[in-house]
């Protein structure tokens, strides 16, 4: 864990890392497909399409529904508008914190490590979701998919985090669940943690060669030298 000894701040991905959003995204995507009189995909398929932002999700869904035929630009535009409309309705009840996320973020915050959030999700959906789930206040910087010219795996967003938190690349840890997250960290020169439980196009996160691979979100605590016990004791004082 030598690289983690230098860490002075942490950035997190959102979908598949902090929040299980597959149900809400699937409901919105399937409703958009149904409105276009196309076959619906279901959660198993949609989960494998998550990670590159809404435009790519819609493109992948349409291409599948059209049996591999590339969708026309107008159809993509209409489908994206439909998806946004439906996702505004399904995001709230179809998104849940993964186990131990809230507790782990609280411990990291207690120890004074600044945190940022970097997601390819359309920006208007990000802050409302974080606020509803009660974790928005943990992040000093929040970067959505509309806040950068180049989404992950491009390192632009991570460079913004480093600038905002006044950190060098070796001082920032990026935690994510997909190859886009690991590639972005590698391009930015940051240390990376790959989580095994998220959405990664149906492939093992180990294939992307993150610096560390964890099965559980709270595995971050001992890796960073932080104690869950201290937090639990302080809650009972």
C-alpha positions in Angstrom: 0.0 0.0 0.0 3.0 2.3 -0.5 1.2 4.6 -3.0 -1.6 5.1 -0.5 0.8 6.6 2.0 1.0 9.7 -0.2 -2.7 10.2 -0.6 -4.1 13.6 0.6 -7.4 13.6 -1.2 -9.9 11.2 -2.9 -12.2 11.4 -5.9 -15.0 9.0 -6.5 -17.0 7.9 -9.5 -20.8 7.8 -8.9 -22.8 5.1 -10.8 -21.6 1.7 -9.8 -19.2 3.1 -7.2 -21.2 5.1 -4.6 -24.8 4.5 -5.9 -26.6 1.6 -7.5 -28.4 3.4 -10.3 -29.0 0.5 -12.7 -32.7 0.2 -11.9 -33.6 3.8 -12.5 -31.5 4.0 -15.7 -33.0 0.8 -17.0 -36.6 2.0 -16.3 -35.9 5.3 -18.1 -34.1 3.6 -21.1 -36.8 1.0 -21.5 -39.6 3.6 -21.4 -37.7 5.6 -24.1 -37.4 2.5 -26.3 -41.0 1.6 -25.7 -42.1 5.1 -26.7 -40.1 4.7 -30.0 -41.9 1.3 -30.5 -38.6 -0.6 -30.1 -38.0 -3.6 -27.9 -37.1 -3.0 -24.3 -33.7 -4.2 -23.0 -33.9 -5.0 -19.3 -31.5 -4.4 -16.5 -28.9 -7.1 -17.4 -28.2 -5.4 -20.7 -28.5 -1.8 -19.6 -26.1 -2.4 -16.7 -23.4 -3.3 -19.3 -24.0 0.0 -21.2 -23.6 2.3 -18.2 -20.4 4.3 -17.8 -19.8 6.7 -20.8 -22.6 9.2 -20.2 -26.2 9.3 -21.4 -25.5 9.9 -25.1 -23.5 6.7 -25.3 -26.0 4.8 -23.2 -28.8 5.8 -25.6 -26.6 5.0 -28.7 -25.9 1.5 -27.3 -29.5 0.8 -26.5 -30.7 2.0 -29.9 -28.1 0.0 -31.7 -29.1 -3.1 -29.8 -32.8 -2.5 -30.4 -32.2 -2.0 -34.1 -30.2 -5.3 -34.2 -26.8 -3.7 -34.8 -27.9 -1.1 -37.3 -26.5 2.4 -36.5 -29.3 4.7 -35.4 -29.9 7.9 -37.3 -28.9 11.2 -35.6 -32.5 12.4 -35.3 -33.5 9.1 -33.6 -30.7 9.5 -31.1 -31.7 13.0 -30.4 -35.3 12.1 -29.8 -34.4 9.0 -27.7 -32.1 11.1 -25.5 -34.8 13.7 -24.9 -37.2 10.8 -24.0 -34.6 9.2 -21.7 -34.0 12.5 -19.9 -37.7 13.0 -19.4 -38.2 9.5 -18.0 -35.0 9.5 -15.9 -36.2 12.6 -14.1 -39.1 10.4 -12.9 -37.2 7.2 -12.2 -33.9 8.4 -10.8 -35.2 9.0 -7.3 -36.8 5.6 -6.6 -34.4 3.7 -8.8 -31.1 4.7 -7.1 -29.6 3.4 -3.8 -26.4 3.8 -1.9 -24.2 0.7 -2.0 -23.5 -0.9 1.4 -21.1 1.0 3.8 -20.9 4.1 1.5 -22.4 6.6 3.9 -20.4 5.3 6.9 -17.1 5.2 5.0 -17.5 8.7 3.5 -18.3 10.0 7.0 -15.1 8.5 8.4 -13.0 9.9 5.6 -14.5 13.3 6.2 -13.8 13.1 9.9 -10.2 12.5 9.2 -10.0 15.6 7.1 -9.3 14.1 3.7 -11.0 16.3 1.0 -13.2 14.5 -1.5 -14.4 15.1 -5.0 -16.9 13.4 -7.3 -16.3 12.8 -11.0 -19.1 11.3 -13.1 -20.1 11.1 -16.7 -23.8 11.3 -15.7 -25.5 14.4 -17.1 -24.9 17.3 -14.6 -28.5 18.2 -13.9 -29.1 14.8 -12.3 -26.0 14.6 -10.1 -26.5 17.1 -7.2 -30.2 16.3 -6.7 -29.3 12.6 -6.4 -26.4 13.2 -4.0 -28.6 15.5 -1.8 -31.5 13.0 -1.7 -29.1 10.2 -0.6 -27.6 12.5 2.0 -24.0 12.5 0.8 -23.7 15.8 -1.2 -22.0 17.7 1.7 -19.0 15.4 1.7 -17.7 16.6 -1.7 -15.7 19.8 -2.1 -16.0 19.6 -5.9 -18.6 17.8 -8.0 -18.0 17.3 -11.8 -20.8 16.0 -14.0 -20.7 15.0 -17.6 -21.7 18.4 -18.8 -19.0 20.2 -16.8 -16.1 19.1 -19.1 -15.3 19.0 -22.8 -14.0 15.5 -22.5 -15.6 12.8 -20.4 -13.8 9.9 -18.7 -11.6 8.1 -19.7 -10.1 11.5 -20.6 -8.3 12.9 -17.5 -9.8 16.4 -17.8 -12.1 16.1 -14.8 -9.4 14.7 -12.6 -7.1 17.6 -13.5 -9.9 19.9 -12.4 -10.2 18.0 -9.1 -6.4 18.3 -8.5 -6.5 22.0 -9.2 -9.5 22.6 -6.9 -8.1 20.6 -4.1 -4.5 21.8 -4.6 -3.2 18.3 -5.0 -0.5 16.7 -7.2 -1.3 13.6 -9.2 0.4 11.3 -6.7 -1.6 12.8 -3.9 -5.0 12.1 -5.4 -6.7 8.7 -5.3 -9.5 7.9 -7.7 -12.0 5.2 -6.8 -14.2 3.7 -9.5 -15.8 0.6 -10.8 -15.2 0.6 -14.6 -12.3 0.7 -17.0 -13.2 4.3 -17.9 -12.3 5.3 -14.3 -9.1 3.4 -14.2 -8.0 4.7 -17.6 -8.8 8.3 -16.5 -6.7 7.8 -13.4 -3.8 6.3 -15.3 -3.9 9.2 -17.9 -3.9 11.7 -15.0 -1.1 9.9 -13.2 -3.2 9.2 -10.2 -3.4 6.1 -8.0 -6.5 4.1 -8.6 -8.8 1.7 -6.8 -11.1 -0.6 -8.8 -14.2 -1.9 -7.1 -15.5 -5.3 -8.2 -19.2 -4.9 -7.5 -20.1 -2.1 -10.0 -20.8 -1.8 -13.7 -17.9 -2.7 -16.0 -19.4 -3.8 -19.3 -19.5 -7.4 -18.0 -15.7 -7.7 -17.6 -13.5 -8.0 -14.5 -12.1 -4.7 -13.3 -8.7 -6.4 -12.8 -8.3 -6.4 -16.6 -7.9 -2.6 -16.5 -5.0 -3.0 -14.0 -6.0 -0.6 -11.2 -3.3 -0.1 -8.5 -5.6 -1.8 -6.0 -8.8 -4.0 -6.3 -11.3 -4.0 -3.5 -14.5 -6.1 -3.1 -16.2 -3.8 -0.6 -16.4 0.0 -0.4 -15.2 0.1 3.2 -12.0 -1.8 2.3 -10.8 1.8 1.6 -10.6 2.5 5.4 -7.9 0.0 6.4 -6.0 0.6 3.2 -5.8 4.3 4.0 -5.0 3.6 7.7 -8.4 4.8 8.9 -10.4 3.0 11.6 -14.1 2.2 11.5 -14.0 1.5 15.3 -13.2 5.1 16.2 -16.2 6.3 14.2 -18.5 3.8 15.8 -17.3 4.8 19.3 -17.8 8.5 18.7 -21.3 7.9 17.5 -22.1 6.3 20.9 -20.6 8.9 23.1 
